[in-house]
Amino acid sequence: MSAPPAPDDRTRTLGVVESFVAVVKQCPSGSVRRMAENALAAVERGGAAVFPEQAFLVLTAVRGWQGERAAQVKRSLTAFLEGGA
């Protein structure tokens, strides 16, 4: 049995909520962080049914964010939206 991935492993696919939290905590843009906070609030109200819409909105908002964590978030949300997660 292999060890679980390290918390800072930038190669693994994040869950939708985990991606939103990463944006809230690590994206340098305040407006993008607020968008992700709103997405988390929408998930709290609407549950998993709102994942696709909120994932699309957050993915669109982070398009200018650069770096390893940004790439991981973009890759993870894209995989979810394409049905691979």
C-alpha positions as CSV (number, residue, x, y, z in Angstrom):
1,M,0.0,0.0,0.0
2,S,1.4,3.4,-1.0
3,A,1.5,6.4,1.3
4,P,-1.1,9.1,0.8
5,P,0.1,12.1,-1.2
6,A,1.8,14.9,0.7
7,P,-0.5,17.9,1.3
8,D,1.6,20.1,-1.0
9,D,1.8,17.6,-3.8
10,R,1.1,19.7,-6.8
11,T,0.7,16.7,-9.2
12,R,-2.5,15.2,-7.8
13,T,-6.0,16.1,-8.8
14,L,-7.8,18.3,-6.3
15,G,-11.5,17.9,-5.5
16,V,-13.8,20.8,-6.5
17,V,-14.2,22.2,-2.9
18,E,-10.5,21.7,-2.3
19,S,-9.8,23.7,-5.5
20,F,-12.0,26.5,-4.3
21,V,-10.3,26.6,-1.0
22,A,-6.8,26.7,-2.7
23,V,-8.0,29.7,-4.6
24,V,-9.3,31.4,-1.5
25,K,-6.1,30.8,0.4
26,Q,-3.5,31.2,-2.3
27,C,-4.6,33.3,-5.3
28,P,-3.1,36.8,-5.2
29,S,-6.2,38.5,-6.7
30,G,-8.7,39.7,-4.2
31,S,-11.6,39.6,-6.7
32,V,-10.8,36.0,-7.7
33,R,-10.6,35.0,-4.0
34,R,-14.0,36.6,-3.5
35,M,-15.4,34.6,-6.4
36,A,-14.1,31.4,-4.9
37,E,-15.6,32.4,-1.5
38,N,-18.9,32.9,-3.2
39,A,-18.6,29.5,-4.9
40,L,-18.0,27.9,-1.5
41,A,-21.1,29.7,-0.2
42,A,-23.1,28.5,-3.2
43,V,-22.0,24.9,-2.6
44,E,-23.0,25.2,1.1
45,R,-26.5,26.3,0.0
46,G,-27.0,24.1,-3.1
47,G,-24.8,21.1,-2.5
48,A,-23.1,19.1,-5.2
49,A,-25.8,20.1,-7.7
50,V,-24.0,23.5,-8.1
51,F,-20.5,22.1,-8.6
52,P,-20.5,22.3,-12.4
53,E,-21.6,26.0,-12.6
54,Q,-19.4,27.1,-9.7
55,A,-16.4,25.1,-11.1
56,F,-16.8,26.8,-14.4
57,L,-17.1,30.3,-12.9
58,V,-14.0,29.8,-10.7
59,L,-12.0,28.2,-13.6
60,T,-12.9,31.3,-15.7
61,A,-11.9,33.6,-12.9
62,V,-8.4,32.0,-12.3
63,R,-7.3,32.1,-15.9
64,G,-4.7,34.8,-15.2
65,W,-3.4,33.2,-12.1
66,Q,0.1,31.6,-12.7
67,G,2.3,29.1,-10.9
68,E,2.2,25.5,-9.8
69,R,-0.8,25.7,-7.5
70,A,-2.7,27.7,-10.2
71,A,-1.9,25.0,-12.8
72,Q,-3.1,22.3,-10.3
73,V,-6.4,24.1,-9.7
74,K,-7.0,24.7,-13.4
75,R,-6.1,21.1,-14.3
76,S,-8.4,19.8,-11.5
77,L,-11.4,21.9,-12.3
78,T,-11.0,21.2,-16.0
79,A,-10.9,17.4,-15.3
80,F,-14.1,17.7,-13.2
81,L,-15.9,19.7,-15.9
82,E,-14.8,17.2,-18.6
83,G,-16.1,14.3,-16.5
84,G,-12.7,12.9,-15.5
85,A,-13.0,13.6,-11.8
